[in-house]
Structure formats: C-alpha cells, structure tokens
C-alpha cells in the first residue's frame, strides 16, 4: 500500500463517514505554521477536529497509536489557530478516525473515536 495514496483515500472515506452521520465538513487539510488539520467538521452547532489515520487492514498496530503527545500538541495549536481565524474562542473536541483499507484501497472498516484526547 502506497502511504500517500492510502492517506488520501483514508480522508475521503472519513469525510464520507462524517457526512453519512450528519456532520458538515467545514474544511479539510487546513495548514498553518503550527501544523495541519485533516478535517474540520461541525454537527449541532459544535465545531470539532478529526485526525484521520489510515492503515492496511492486516496491521497489528492501531492507527490511534500514531497520535502521540507531540502530535496532539501540534493538532491543538493548529486548531486554536483555525478557531482564531474564525474569531471564535470556544472549547472544541478532537476525534480520531481510524480507517482500515484492503490492499486494493477499498474500505475494510472505520473505527471512529470521539473525544480521543
């Protein structure tokens, strides 16, 4: 599985999952000097941030394990920058969407972790 291609497909499947569950995608791949946010979404008037981690279905390592303390800190800083750009000072949540793909890049399953950190 090619890493970049898998990551792109993972974000496509994650966005579809969110839309299917009543969420609105506000932006994706938001980049600032502090980091990058995979997906910014909203539901019920609340804005939240989704880190997408994609792995091959045969992996023994959970994708969530890649979201260590350093990654969490960068995501929180980027989210603060995003919220500031909107003129909003609000508490938000951070979710992780684990996307598992087959070798042909088809979706095997999604494990969605709300309030992951």
N, C-alpha and C positions, 0 to 999 in steps of 0.2 A: 504494500500500500504506500503510495507516494504521500509524504507528510502534508505538503501544501494543499494538494488536491483533496485529501481527506478532510483537512481543516475547513476548506471552503464548503464541501458537502455537509459537514457537520453543522456549520452555521445555517445552511439552507434548511436542513431538517429541523434544527432547533427553532428557527423562525416560524416554520410551518406548524410545529407543535404548539408554540405560543399562540399563534393566530387561531388554531383549532380549539384552544382553550380560552378564548375570549379576550386575549390580550391584543393590544395595539403596539406595533413596532414603531418607536419614535425615531430611532436611528440605529445604524449598525456600523461597526468599525470606526467608532469615534476615536480620533487620535489627538492628543495634546502633548505638550512637552513632558508631562508627568506619567504618561502611559497610554494604553489603548483599552477601550471597552468594546467587547464583541457585540453585544446587543443592549440597547436601552429600550425598555418597554413600559407600558402602563396598563393598569386594569383598575377599575373602580376609583379613578382619580389619583391613584398612587403610582409614582414612578419607581421603577426598580431596574437593577443592572444584572445582566446574565452573562456569566463567563461560560463559554462553550468549550468543552474538552472532548475531543474525538479520538477514539481508539478502535483498533481491529477487534472484532468480537472474540477472537481467540486469546486475547491478552489476559494475563493473570493480575495485572495491576489496574486498580480503579483509577479512572481519569481524575477524580477529585483529589487524588494524592498529589497531583501536579500543582495544586493551588495551595502552595505553602505560605508561610507568614509573609515572606517578601513579596510574593505575588499579590496577596491580599492587600498589603500596604499600598502597592502601586495602583491596584484597582480602586481603592478607597480615595486615593489622591486624584485619580482621573475622574472619578465620579463627582468629587467635590468641585473640580474644575467645570465639569459639564453643568452641574446644578447652578453654579455661579454664573455661567454664561446665559442661563435662563432667568437669572435674577431671583432664584428660589433658594431659600435656606431651609431645607427640610431633611428630616431623617429618612433614609432610604434603606432598602434591603438589597442584599447581594445573594443571588441564586447561582447555582452551578447546574448546567445541563450536560450530562454525560451522554454522548452519542456513540453508539457501537455500530460499526459498519462491517459488512461482509467484504471479502476480497475484491468483489466487483463494484464496490462503493454503494451497494444498496443498503438500505437501513435494516439493521437487525433489531435494535431496540433503543429506547431512550429512558434514562433514569434522571428524573428532574428533582433537584434538591433545593427546596425553598428555604430561605434564611440560612444558607450554607455557612455563613460566617458573619 
